[in-house]
Amino acid sequence: MALMFFNGGAMRGEPLHHLLGDAPLVRATTTAAKYRFYSVGDACPALYPVAHGGAAVTGELYDVPMDLLRDTVLPGEPHELELGVIELSDGSSALAMLLRRPYTSHVRLTDITELADWRAYRSTIDKERVA
């Protein structure tokens, strides 16, 4: 089992949550305020560690079986992301998907650090589409 922080489509109520199978939710939480937060082509979020100017990003922590990570979760991640270790708000560590370094994709990045919440960002996009 591995503690994995999710902050996008795999959270409860989101379209990719089924990929987590029966992995138990440990808690809703935030990262330490050490990350910039990006929308990758409005398809998925990405964390990027920084020394200054970061935010506490909203997400969910799950206890995920390693086989599930290997066989289901990681193969479903976009190539703009890579597995890394992050710091949570309580100082503990967890696995998470980070923006790949160096970033070589041509997919547009939008800095959404100010919102620090994927669902909040997605709701702004939905409002813009309706308007």
C-alpha positions in Angstrom: 0.0 0.0 0.0 1.1 3.5 -0.7 -0.3 6.9 0.3 -1.2 8.8 -2.8 -2.4 12.4 -3.1 -5.0 13.0 -5.8 -6.0 16.5 -6.8 -7.9 16.1 -10.1 -10.0 13.6 -11.9 -9.5 10.7 -9.5 -11.1 12.5 -6.5 -14.5 11.5 -5.2 -17.3 12.4 -7.6 -14.9 13.0 -10.5 -14.8 10.9 -13.8 -11.6 8.9 -13.0 -12.4 8.0 -9.4 -13.3 4.5 -10.5 -9.6 3.9 -11.3 -9.0 3.8 -7.5 -11.1 0.7 -7.1 -11.7 0.0 -3.4 -8.7 2.0 -2.3 -9.7 3.7 1.0 -9.9 7.4 1.4 -7.6 8.4 4.2 -8.7 12.0 4.4 -9.3 15.2 2.4 -6.2 17.4 2.9 -4.0 19.9 1.3 -0.3 20.0 0.3 2.2 22.1 2.1 2.3 25.7 0.6 5.2 24.7 -1.6 3.6 24.1 -5.0 2.5 26.0 -8.0 -0.6 24.5 -9.5 -1.2 24.2 -13.2 -4.0 23.2 -15.6 -2.5 21.1 -18.3 -4.6 21.9 -21.4 -7.6 22.1 -19.2 -7.5 18.2 -19.1 -5.7 17.6 -15.8 -4.0 19.4 -13.0 -0.3 19.3 -12.1 1.7 20.2 -9.1 5.1 21.9 -9.4 7.4 22.2 -6.4 8.8 25.7 -5.7 11.0 27.4 -3.1 8.8 30.5 -3.0 5.3 31.5 -4.1 3.6 28.2 -3.6 0.1 27.4 -2.3 -1.6 24.7 -0.3 -3.4 22.7 -3.0 -6.6 20.9 -2.2 -6.9 17.1 -2.7 -7.6 13.7 -1.3 -5.2 11.2 0.2 -5.8 7.5 -0.5 -4.1 4.3 0.6 -3.6 2.6 -2.8 -2.3 -0.9 -3.4 1.0 -0.9 -5.3 -0.4 -3.3 -7.9 -3.3 -0.8 -8.6 -0.8 2.0 -8.9 1.4 0.0 -11.3 -1.4 -1.6 -13.4 -4.2 1.0 -13.5 -3.4 4.5 -12.0 0.0 5.3 -13.5 -0.7 4.0 -17.0 -3.8 6.3 -17.1 -1.8 9.4 -16.3 -0.9 11.8 -19.1 2.7 12.0 -20.3 3.0 15.6 -19.0 3.0 14.2 -15.5 5.4 12.1 -13.5 5.3 10.3 -10.2 6.9 12.2 -7.3 6.9 12.7 -3.5 5.2 15.7 -2.1 4.8 17.3 1.4 1.4 17.5 2.9 0.1 20.3 5.1 0.9 18.2 8.3 4.5 17.7 7.2 4.0 14.1 6.1 4.9 12.8 2.7 2.8 11.2 0.0 3.1 10.2 -3.7 1.5 12.5 -6.2 1.6 13.3 -9.9 3.9 16.3 -10.6 4.5 18.3 -13.8 7.2 16.5 -15.7 10.6 18.3 -15.6 11.7 19.5 -18.0 8.3 20.2 -19.5 8.6 19.3 -23.2 4.9 19.1 -24.2 3.2 21.6 -26.4 0.0 21.4 -24.3 -0.8 24.8 -22.9 -0.2 25.3 -19.1 -2.4 27.7 -17.2 -1.3 28.8 -13.7 -4.1 28.1 -11.3 -2.1 28.5 -8.1 -4.4 31.3 -6.9 -7.4 28.9 -6.8 -5.3 25.9 -5.6 -8.3 23.7 -6.2 -9.0 21.7 -9.4 -12.8 21.7 -8.9 -12.9 25.4 -8.4 -10.9 25.9 -11.6 -13.2 23.6 -13.5 -16.3 25.5 -12.3 -14.8 28.7 -13.7 -14.3 27.0 -17.1 -17.9 25.7 -17.0 -19.2 29.2 -16.2 -17.2 30.7 -19.1 -18.7 28.1 -21.5 -22.2 28.9 -20.5 -21.7 32.7 -20.7 
